[in-house]
């Protein structure tokens, strides 16, 4: 019998998961064993800043810049929309509505910084995996630097904490303070900035 999806009835090769996935599975299995073996032990409280765990980086290519804090990426798993952790930028007007002051400039900055570039995506244990809109929540690094910190330092947005402190938050806050003090970007261009 001939399978129309497999002309010539070639053998179907089942691909092994990429090394990164295998390593993650092995690490996860090791953690599960460690958790089971320590069941009943009372863990010591640690300061909040030492409890943040950033997962291994996932390589991606930026295929679109949506606005100043969201991008579309292509990874080995396919395409996804990413909301960058730690930054909020002025909103672009949609459906004929007026946009916020500096929204287009924020998008243009991120476009120049990231479009067509290889980046690293990192999840953060203090944040959900996806937001209410189904976007992945990730730290985005380009050439070893945080895209959010670079954008905030350029005055295209604000430090943004959704619920809990996140990895690198102090760098985001310092970048915002410097941009605000120097009246860079929106801090000098938008009269109603109230942060």
N, CA, C and O of each residue as an XYZ file, in Angstrom:
780
protein
N       0.849     -1.160      0.000
C       0.000      0.000      0.000
C       0.907      1.240      0.000
O       1.942      1.256      0.666
N       0.510      2.282     -0.754
C       1.311      3.488     -0.888
C       0.723      4.595     -0.028
O      -0.486      4.827     -0.034
N       1.584      5.267      0.701
C       1.171      6.404      1.529
C       1.394      7.662      0.716
O       2.529      7.953      0.339
N       0.322      8.430      0.431
C       0.453      9.617     -0.414
C       1.315     10.703      0.240
O       1.843     11.562     -0.465
N       1.467     10.685      1.551
C       2.337     11.648      2.224
C       3.792     11.186      2.256
O       4.671     11.931      2.689
N       4.047      9.965      1.802
C       5.397      9.415      1.807
C       5.629      8.698      0.477
O       5.632      7.468      0.421
N       5.825      9.481     -0.603
C       6.014      8.837     -1.909
C       7.226      7.912     -1.879
O       8.272      8.248     -1.323
N       7.064      6.759     -2.479
C       8.149      5.790     -2.515
C       8.280      5.005     -1.223
O       9.191      4.189     -1.084
N       7.378      5.241     -0.274
C       7.395      4.554      1.024
C       8.773      4.542      1.661
O       9.259      3.501      2.103
N       9.392      5.707      1.702
C      10.692      5.851      2.359
C      10.534      5.636      3.850
O       9.473      5.900      4.415
N      11.601      5.151      4.492
C      11.506      4.978      5.946
C      11.311      6.334      6.624
O      11.919      7.329      6.229
N      10.486      6.359      7.612
C      10.241      7.577      8.366
C      11.295      7.663      9.457
O      11.452      6.744     10.261
N      12.007      8.765      9.474
C      13.056      8.951     10.458
C      12.513      9.809     11.584
O      12.034     10.919     11.356
N      12.590      9.297     12.781
C      12.167     10.063     13.941
C      13.367     10.842     14.434
O      14.390     10.263     14.798
N      13.237     12.149     14.444
C      14.344     12.995     14.878
C      14.440     13.007     16.388
O      13.434     13.050     17.096
N      15.679     12.967     16.865
C      15.915     13.139     18.295
C      15.750     14.605     18.628
O      16.000     15.460     17.778
N      15.337     14.917     19.844
C      15.247     16.319     20.222
C      16.625     16.968     20.156
O      17.633     16.289     20.352
N      16.685     18.277     19.883
C      17.973     18.964     19.860
C      18.695     18.798     21.199
O      18.064     18.529     22.221
N      20.025     18.960     21.189
C      20.818     18.812     22.409
C      20.285     19.681     23.535
O      20.223     19.250     24.686
N      19.898     20.911     23.197
C      19.397     21.834     24.216
C      18.173     21.232     24.898
O      18.033     21.313     26.118
N      17.279     20.621     24.100
C      16.075     20.011     24.667
C      16.438     18.802     25.517
O      15.897     18.618     26.607
N      17.370     17.965     25.007
C      17.794     16.804     25.789
C      18.425     17.248     27.098
O      18.157     16.664     28.149
N      19.269     18.285     27.040
C      19.920     18.776     28.261
C      18.886     19.297     29.252
O      19.004     19.076     30.457
N      17.868     19.994     28.733
C      16.820     20.514     29.599
C      16.041     19.365     30.238
O      15.704     19.422     31.420
N      15.755     18.316     29.448
C      15.037     17.164     29.991
C      15.869     16.468     31.073
O      15.339     16.076     32.113
N      17.161     16.320     30.825
C      18.031     15.675     31.812
C      18.092     16.519     33.077
O      18.012     15.991     34.186
N      18.236     17.839     32.908
C      18.287     18.744     34.064
C      16.975     18.681     34.838
O      16.976     18.621     36.067
N      15.856     18.694     34.113
C      14.545     18.639     34.757
C      14.382     17.326     35.526
O      13.874     17.314     36.647
N      14.819     16.224     34.914
C      14.731     14.932     35.598
C      15.587     14.936     36.854
O      15.174     14.424     37.894
N      16.786     15.516     36.756
C      17.661     15.602     37.928
C      17.042     16.419     39.028
O      17.129     16.050     40.199
N      16.409     17.538     38.671
C      15.741     18.376     39.673
C      14.585     17.623     40.327
O      14.371     17.732     41.534
N      13.840     16.858     39.524
C      12.721     16.088     40.072
C      13.216     15.066     41.092
O      12.613     14.894     42.152
N      14.313     14.393     40.766
C      14.890     13.423     41.702
C      15.329     14.137     42.973
O      15.094     13.651     44.079
N      15.970     15.296     42.810
C      16.445     16.045     43.978
C      15.269     16.494     44.846
O      15.350     16.447     46.073
N      14.181     16.926     44.216
C      13.010     17.366     44.977
C      12.387     16.209     45.747
O      12.019     16.356     46.912
N      12.272     15.051     45.087
C      11.686     13.888     45.746
C      12.568     13.440     46.903
O      12.064     13.078     47.966
N      13.896     13.463     46.701
C      14.785     12.999     47.759
C      14.852     13.960     48.938
O      15.260     13.565     50.030
N      14.460     15.209     48.738
C      14.487     16.171     49.838
C      13.092     16.454     50.382
O      12.918     17.368     51.189
N      12.099     15.683     49.952
C      10.741     15.889     50.450
C      10.746     15.769     51.965
O      11.343     14.847     52.521
N      10.093     16.681     52.614
C      10.033     16.673     54.062
C      11.079     17.563     54.695
O      10.970     17.895     55.876
N      12.085     17.955     53.944
C      13.098     18.873     54.470
C      12.535     20.281     54.460
O      11.733     20.633     53.595
N      12.946     21.063     55.400
C      12.488     22.442     55.449
C      13.518     23.329     54.769
O      14.640     23.455     55.261
N      13.155     23.957     53.627
C      14.128     24.796     52.934
C      14.360     26.091     53.700
O      13.460     26.607     54.363
N      15.584     26.610     53.598
C      15.887     27.893     54.206
C      15.372     29.001     53.311
O      15.414     28.891     52.085
N      14.889     30.063     53.919
C      14.465     31.234     53.152
C      15.698     31.940     52.629
O      16.692     32.088     53.341
N      15.630     32.373     51.388
C      16.715     33.139     50.790
C      16.159     34.472     50.342
O      14.963     34.581     50.070
N      16.999     35.488     50.261
C      16.516     36.784     49.777
C      15.928     36.642     48.384
O      16.364     35.784     47.617
N      14.932     37.479     48.041
C      14.225     37.394     46.764
C      15.157     37.483     45.571
O      14.948     36.783     44.580
N      16.203     38.342     45.637
C      17.044     38.501     44.471
C      17.861     37.252     44.147
O      18.335     37.116     43.019
N      18.039     36.344     45.092
C      18.793     35.129     44.786
C      17.867     34.006     44.345
O      18.350     32.938     43.971
N      16.568     34.206     44.376
C      15.639     33.168     43.989
C      15.292     33.202     42.506
O      14.658     32.270     42.012
N      15.682     34.229     41.792
C      15.400     34.331     40.375
C      16.252     33.337     39.607
O      17.463     33.262     39.813
N      15.631     32.581     38.730
C      16.363     31.644     37.897
C      16.058     31.976     36.449
O      14.898     31.974     36.039
N      17.091     32.259     35.678
C      16.916     32.511     34.256
C      17.294     31.237     33.527
O      18.378     30.691     33.735
N      16.403     30.767     32.677
C      16.630     29.521     31.957
C      17.703     29.703     30.887
O      18.092     30.822     30.553
N      18.163     28.586     30.367
C      19.147     28.624     29.286
C      18.583     29.415     28.112
O      17.381     29.399     27.848
N      19.472     30.100     27.423
C      19.059     30.933     26.305
C      18.617     30.083     25.121
O      19.151     29.001     24.875
N      17.633     30.597     24.395
C      17.169     29.973     23.162
C      17.484     30.940     22.031
O      17.127     32.116     22.095
N      18.145     30.448     21.003
C      18.495     31.286     19.858
C      17.249     31.573     19.031
O      16.373     30.721     18.881
N      17.187     32.792     18.497
C      16.052     33.186     17.667
C      16.503     34.253     16.676
O      17.532     34.902     16.866
N      15.723     34.422     15.624
C      15.933     35.516     14.682
C      14.698     36.409     14.746
O      13.568     35.921     14.717
N      14.919     37.707     14.833
C      13.799     38.646     14.885
C      13.276     38.845     13.467
O      13.998     39.317     12.590
N      12.004     38.477     13.249
C      11.415     38.565     11.912
C      10.456     39.749     11.784
O      10.054     40.101     10.675
N      10.087     40.364     12.910
C       9.234     41.563     12.877
C       9.330     42.276     14.214
O       9.527     41.654     15.257
N       9.188     43.587     14.162
C       9.116     44.401     15.372
C       7.707     44.963     15.419
O       7.315     45.736     14.545
N       6.951     44.585     16.426
C       5.545     44.964     16.546
C       5.426     46.384     17.079
O       4.705     47.213     16.524
N       6.146     46.650     18.167
C       6.185     47.983     18.768
C       7.450     48.063     19.609
O       8.367     47.266     19.411
N       7.521     48.994     20.531
C       8.744     49.193     21.285
C       9.054     48.145     22.331
O      10.148     48.147     22.895
N       8.109     47.238     22.606
C       8.368     46.200     23.610
C       7.883     44.813     23.196
O       7.772     43.924     24.040
N       7.596     44.617     21.920
C       7.142     43.311     21.429
C       7.737     43.029     20.052
O       7.815     43.910     19.196
N       8.154     41.779     19.862
C       8.752     41.358     18.605
C       8.208     40.005     18.192
O       7.665     39.266     19.014
N       8.354     39.685     16.922
C       8.078     38.340     16.433
C       9.413     37.693     16.137
O      10.292     38.304     15.530
N       9.559     36.442     16.573
C      10.822     35.729     16.390
C      10.583     34.383     15.729
O       9.494     33.812     15.787
N      11.647     33.898     15.097
C      11.640     32.558     14.520
C      12.694     31.755     15.264
O      13.864     32.134     15.311
N      12.263     30.636     15.849
C      13.165     29.729     16.565
C      13.106     28.367     15.880
O      12.406     28.195     14.882
N      13.832     27.423     16.411
C      13.787     26.067     15.862
C      12.394     25.458     16.001
O      12.053     24.514     15.288
N      11.588     26.000     16.920
C      10.230     25.487     17.143
C       9.181     26.196     16.289
O       8.026     25.769     16.263
N       9.555     27.265     15.592
C       8.598     28.010     14.773
C       8.601     29.484     15.134
O       9.535     29.978     15.767
N       7.545     30.188     14.725
C       7.448     31.624     14.995
C       6.589     31.900     16.226
O       5.598     31.217     16.481
N       6.996     32.915     16.977
C       6.279     33.300     18.189
C       6.352     34.802     18.366
O       7.279     35.454     17.884
N       5.375     35.341     19.057
C       5.416     36.741     19.467
C       5.977     36.796     20.884
O       5.608     35.990     21.738
N       6.872     37.754     21.129
C       7.548     37.882     22.412
C       7.291     39.263     22.998
O       7.472     40.272     22.316
N       6.875     39.311     24.247
C       6.771     40.555     25.017
C       8.032     40.614     25.856
O       8.287     39.723     26.666
N       8.826     41.668     25.664
C      10.108     41.774     26.330
C       9.903     42.118     27.810
O       9.195     43.069     28.139
N      10.519     41.346     28.685
C      10.412     41.556     30.131
C      11.147     42.830     30.536
O      12.249     43.101     30.057
N      10.530     43.606     31.419
C      11.209     44.725     32.065
C      11.094     46.071     31.391
O      11.715     47.031     31.847
N      10.330     46.181     30.330
C      10.177     47.457     29.631
C       8.729     47.649     29.208
O       8.039     46.700     28.837
N       8.288     48.890     29.272
C       6.998     49.286     28.717
C       7.255     50.524     27.889
O       7.980     51.423     28.316
N       6.666     50.577     26.706
C       6.863     51.722     25.822
C       5.521     52.343     25.482
O       4.482     51.704     25.650
N       5.530     53.579     25.005
C       4.274     54.216     24.607
C       3.548     53.369     23.556
O       4.175     52.705     22.731
N       2.243     53.406     23.606
C       1.411     52.586     22.722
C       1.244     53.246     21.357
O       1.010     54.450     21.253
N       1.372     52.427     20.316
C       1.131     52.875     18.942
C      -0.376     52.906     18.730
O      -1.079     51.990     19.158
N      -0.877     53.940     18.080
C      -2.305     54.022     17.779
C      -2.715     52.929     16.814
O      -2.014     52.673     15.834
N      -3.817     52.296     17.070
C      -4.345     51.239     16.202
C      -5.746     51.613     15.757
O      -6.462     52.327     16.460
N      -6.128     51.136     14.602
C      -7.475     51.356     14.071
C      -7.853     52.832     14.050
O      -8.972     53.194     14.416
N      -6.933     53.676     13.626
C      -7.219     55.101     13.487
C      -7.061     55.915     14.756
O      -7.160     57.142     14.714
N      -6.817     55.263     15.885
C      -6.640     55.990     17.146
C      -5.250     56.635     17.170
O      -4.304     56.124     16.572
N      -5.151     57.737     17.855
C      -3.857     58.417     17.989
C      -2.947     57.602     18.896
O      -3.400     57.019     19.881
N      -1.670     57.564     18.560
C      -0.698     56.863     19.389
C      -0.171     57.783     20.475
O      -0.365     58.998     20.430
N       0.499     57.185     21.450
C       1.120     57.945     22.529
C       2.366     58.663     22.017
O       2.959     58.274     21.011
N       2.743     59.704     22.723
C       3.972     60.428     22.409
C       5.154     59.464     22.467
O       5.321     58.749     23.455
N       5.956     59.441     21.440
C       7.187     58.678     21.300
C       6.965     57.202     20.968
O       7.917     56.423     21.012
N       5.744     56.797     20.638
C       5.472     55.395     20.314
C       6.177     54.966     19.027
O       6.780     53.894     18.981
N       6.107     55.777     18.006
C       6.740     55.429     16.727
C       8.257     55.407     16.884
O       8.921     54.519     16.348
N       8.809     56.366     17.608
C      10.253     56.407     17.832
C      10.720     55.171     18.604
O      11.791     54.631     18.325
N       9.915     54.726     19.574
C      10.271     53.535     20.352
C      10.295     52.302     19.451
O      11.202     51.475     19.540
N       9.291     52.189     18.585
C       9.252     51.069     17.662
C      10.430     51.141     16.693
O      11.073     50.125     16.429
N      10.715     52.307     16.169
C      11.814     52.462     15.217
C      13.160     52.118     15.854
O      14.010     51.499     15.214
N      13.356     52.516     17.110
C      14.601     52.188     17.805
C      14.771     50.676     17.892
O      15.832     50.143     17.565
N      13.706     49.981     18.340
C      13.794     48.523     18.485
C      13.976     47.858     17.123
O      14.683     46.856     17.011
N      13.344     48.407     16.094
C      13.489     47.879     14.748
C      14.956     47.964     14.303
O      15.509     46.990     13.792
N      15.572     49.114     14.495
C      16.992     49.293     14.136
C      17.895     48.362     14.951
O      18.886     47.842     14.437
N      17.551     48.158     16.207
C      18.358     47.340     17.105
C      18.241     45.851     16.805
O      19.237     45.130     16.863
N      17.019     45.373     16.481
C      16.777     43.931     16.463
C      16.364     43.311     15.134
O      16.658     42.138     14.902
N      15.698     44.047     14.259
C      15.124     43.406     13.061
C      16.188     42.686     12.233
O      17.220     43.257     11.881
N      15.907     41.413     11.933
C      16.793     40.595     11.127
C      18.001     40.063     11.875
O      18.846     39.390     11.283
N      18.098     40.350     13.154
C      19.269     39.963     13.949
C      18.999     38.674     14.703
O      17.854     38.311     14.974
N      20.085     37.997     15.032
C      20.030     36.825     15.913
C      20.033     37.341     17.348
O      20.837     38.202     17.706
N      19.138     36.815     18.156
C      19.027     37.202     19.557
C      18.955     35.951     20.418
O      18.772     34.841     19.919
N      19.103     36.152     21.722
C      18.900     35.081     22.683
C      17.677     35.409     23.515
O      17.538     36.522     24.021
N      16.799     34.445     23.652
C      15.588     34.590     24.466
C      15.800     33.826     25.760
O      16.277     32.691     25.749
N      15.441     34.457     26.888
C      15.575     33.786     28.176
C      14.293     33.979     28.972
O      13.808     35.098     29.140
N      13.757     32.871     29.456
C      12.609     32.971     30.358
C      13.131     33.363     31.733
O      14.336     33.321     31.983
N      12.232     33.738     32.610
C      12.604     34.173     33.955
C      11.631     33.501     34.915
O      10.416     33.627     34.760
N      12.163     32.785     35.909
C      11.312     32.019     36.820
C      10.353     32.889     37.624
O       9.380     32.379     38.179
N      10.609     34.191     37.695
C       9.719     35.067     38.463
C       8.523     35.540     37.639
O       7.602     36.156     38.175
N       8.536     35.257     36.360
C       7.492     35.730     35.458
C       6.759     34.534     34.857
O       7.300     33.431     34.797
N       5.541     34.758     34.419
C       4.799     33.707     33.726
C       5.497     33.404     32.402
O       6.314     34.198     31.935
N       5.182     32.273     31.803
C       5.773     31.924     30.512
C       5.158     32.755     29.385
O       5.846     33.143     28.441
N       3.853     33.024     29.495
C       3.148     33.845     28.502
C       2.283     34.866     29.223
O       1.913     34.676     30.381
N       1.964     35.953     28.521
C       1.099     36.969     29.117
C      -0.360     36.725     28.739
O      -0.678     35.724     28.098
N      -1.232     37.622     29.129
C      -2.669     37.475     28.886
C      -3.013     37.447     27.396
O      -4.099     37.003     27.023
N      -2.108     37.913     26.549
C      -2.340     37.944     25.104
C      -1.674     36.777     24.383
O      -1.676     36.723     23.153
N      -1.104     35.843     25.142
C      -0.479     34.675     24.553
C       0.944     34.899     24.061
O       1.516     34.033     23.398
N       1.517     36.051     24.380
C       2.894     36.333     23.958
C       3.868     35.705     24.952
O       3.618     35.710     26.157
N       4.970     35.167     24.450
C       6.017     34.663     25.331
C       6.608     35.824     26.105
O       6.834     36.888     25.528
N       6.862     35.658     27.378
C       7.539     36.668     28.189
C       8.995     36.258     28.296
O       9.314     35.218     28.872
N       9.888     37.086     27.733
C      11.301     36.727     27.673
C      12.195     37.948     27.834
O      11.834     39.065     27.464
N      13.376     37.699     28.400
C      14.467     38.656     28.294
C      15.016     38.458     26.888
O      15.094     37.326     26.411
N      15.398     39.541     26.220
C      15.943     39.462     24.867
C      17.326     40.095     24.885
O      17.476     41.273     25.210
N      18.332     39.306     24.535
C      19.711     39.799     24.476
C      20.182     39.825     23.033
O      19.926     38.899     22.263
N      20.874     40.901     22.680
C      21.486     41.036     21.364
C      22.954     41.390     21.587
O      23.269     42.333     22.313
N      23.830     40.646     20.971
C      25.275     40.842     21.155
C      25.654     40.877     22.637
O      26.517     41.654     23.045
N      25.002     40.031     23.437
C      25.325     39.926     24.855
C      24.774     41.044     25.724
O      25.116     41.125     26.904
N      23.932     41.906     25.173
C      23.358     43.016     25.938
C      21.838     42.918     25.955
O      21.224     42.433     25.005
N      21.250     43.378     27.033
C      19.797     43.375     27.162
C      19.180     44.420     26.231
O      19.494     45.607     26.317
N      18.296     43.960     25.339
C      17.601     44.887     24.441
C      16.746     45.860     25.243
O      16.626     47.027     24.870
N      16.152     45.397     26.336
C      15.309     46.267     27.160
C      16.134     47.382     27.787
O      15.719     48.541     27.764
N      17.292     47.052     28.345
C      18.143     48.069     28.973
C      18.628     49.071     27.930
O      18.648     50.274     28.191
N      19.018     48.586     26.748
C      19.463     49.496     25.690
C      18.345     50.459     25.282
O      18.587     51.651     25.092
N      17.131     49.944     25.150
C      16.002     50.778     24.757
C      15.640     51.786     25.852
O      15.364     52.950     25.564
N      15.644     51.336     27.095
C      15.336     52.246     28.207
C      16.401     53.333     28.296
O      16.074     54.500     28.507
N      17.667     52.964     28.138
C      18.756     53.945     28.188
C      18.642     54.973     27.066
O      19.074     56.115     27.224
N      18.065     54.576     25.940
C      17.864     55.491     24.813
C      16.616     56.350     24.999
O      16.318     57.200     24.161
N      15.884     56.132     26.098
C      14.707     56.935     26.391
C      13.474     56.546     25.601
O      12.589     57.374     25.391
N      13.400     55.284     25.155
C      12.226     54.881     24.370
C      11.126     54.244     25.213
O      10.043     53.954     24.705
N      11.399     54.029     26.490
C      10.393     53.416     27.347
C      10.774     53.516     28.803
O      11.739     54.184     29.172
N       9.995     52.838     29.622
C      10.128     52.874     31.074
C      10.454     51.479     31.586
O      10.129     50.479     30.946
N      11.100     51.422     32.747
C      11.233     50.138     33.428
C       9.831     49.688     33.788
O       9.007     50.502     34.204
N       9.550     48.404     33.636
C       8.214     47.905     33.905
C       8.291     46.605     34.695
O       8.864     45.615     34.241
N       7.704     46.631     35.881
C       7.590     45.433     36.709
C       6.122     45.054     36.732
O       5.284     45.824     37.201
N       5.805     43.858     36.224
C       4.411     43.434     36.190
C       3.919     43.052     37.577
O       2.947     43.620     38.076
N       4.577     42.105     38.186
C       4.103     41.601     39.467
C       5.259     41.437     40.451
O       5.192     41.913     41.584
N       6.308     40.767     40.013
C       7.442     40.468     40.880
C       8.726     41.006     40.255
O       8.816     41.208     39.044
N       9.711     41.230     41.116
C      11.036     41.612     40.626
C      11.543     40.537     39.674
O      11.203     39.362     39.817
N      12.345     40.933     38.719
C      12.847     40.013     37.713
C      14.364     40.155     37.616
O      14.939     41.109     38.139
N      14.994     39.220     36.956
C      16.437     39.228     36.753
C      16.848     40.509     36.022
O      16.280     40.839     34.981
N      17.824     41.221     36.559
C      18.338     42.426     35.909
C      17.535     43.686     36.159
O      17.786     44.709     35.522
N      16.576     43.639     37.069
C      15.705     44.788     37.291
C      16.498     46.040     37.679
O      16.157     47.140     37.243
N      17.532     45.892     38.479
C      18.307     47.070     38.901
C      18.973     47.749     37.709
O      19.111     48.972     37.702
N      19.391     46.982     36.699
C      19.968     47.577     35.489
C      18.919     48.378     34.723
O      19.218     49.447     34.191
N      17.702     47.867     34.668
C      16.605     48.563     33.990
C      16.303     49.888     34.705
O      16.143     50.928     34.066
N      16.228     49.828     36.035
C      15.936     51.035     36.818
C      17.037     52.077     36.674
O      16.750     53.270     36.572
N      18.296     51.638     36.665
C      19.418     52.564     36.506
C      19.393     53.216     35.122
O      19.658     54.411     34.989
N      19.074     52.426     34.092
C      18.994     52.970     32.729
C      17.891     54.019     32.638
O      18.068     55.053     31.994
N      16.749     53.758     33.283
C      15.656     54.735     33.264
C      16.050     56.012     33.998
O      15.786     57.113     33.514
N      16.668     55.874     35.143
C      17.067     57.057     35.918
C      18.040     57.926     35.119
O      17.915     59.151     35.106
N      19.006     57.294     34.454
C      19.980     58.055     33.657
C      19.302     58.747     32.487
O      19.582     59.916     32.221
N      18.417     58.054     31.782
C      17.717     58.655     30.638
C      16.826     59.812     31.095
O      16.763     60.853     30.442
N      16.149     59.620     32.207
C      15.279     60.678     32.737
C      16.107     61.893     33.151
O      15.755     63.027     32.824
N      17.204     61.661     33.866
C      18.051     62.769     34.324
C      18.653     63.547     33.159
O      18.814     64.765     33.231
N      18.984     62.829     32.081
C      19.594     63.476     30.915
C      18.556     63.936     29.904
O      18.903     64.506     28.869
N      17.271     63.686     30.201
C      16.153     64.069     29.336
C      16.313     63.501     27.928
O      16.088     64.185     26.929
N      16.710     62.226     27.879
C      16.908     61.516     26.620
C      15.570     60.968     26.118
O      14.730     60.550     26.916
N      15.376     60.970     24.818
C      14.202     60.352     24.209
C      12.902     60.961     24.693
O      12.724     62.179     24.678
N      11.996     60.097     25.123
C      10.672     60.573     25.540
C      10.744     61.510     26.737
O       9.851     62.335     26.930
N      11.791     61.392     27.540
C      11.928     62.243     28.727
C      12.115     63.706     28.347
O      11.792     64.590     29.140
N      12.628     63.977     27.154
C      12.777     65.352     26.712
C      11.734     65.745     25.687
O      11.474     66.932     25.490
N      11.125     64.755     25.024
C      10.204     65.041     23.927
C       8.735     65.075     24.326
O       7.929     65.723     23.660
N       8.384     64.395     25.389
C       6.957     64.244     25.747
C       6.660     65.049     27.007
O       7.160     64.726     28.085
N       5.855     66.086     26.876
C       5.598     66.951     28.029
C       4.843     66.281     29.177
O       4.930     66.732     30.319
N       4.114     65.224     28.888
C       3.263     64.638     29.941
C       3.846     63.371     30.557
O       3.107     62.610     31.181
N       5.136     63.120     30.405
C       5.735     61.950     31.032
C       5.717     62.168     32.534
O       6.259     63.158     33.027
N       5.095     61.246     33.265
C       4.880     61.474     34.706
C       5.479     60.381     35.574
O       4.886     60.015     36.589
N       6.597     59.868     35.215
C       7.210     58.824     36.047
C       8.320     59.385     36.858
O       8.956     58.659     37.621
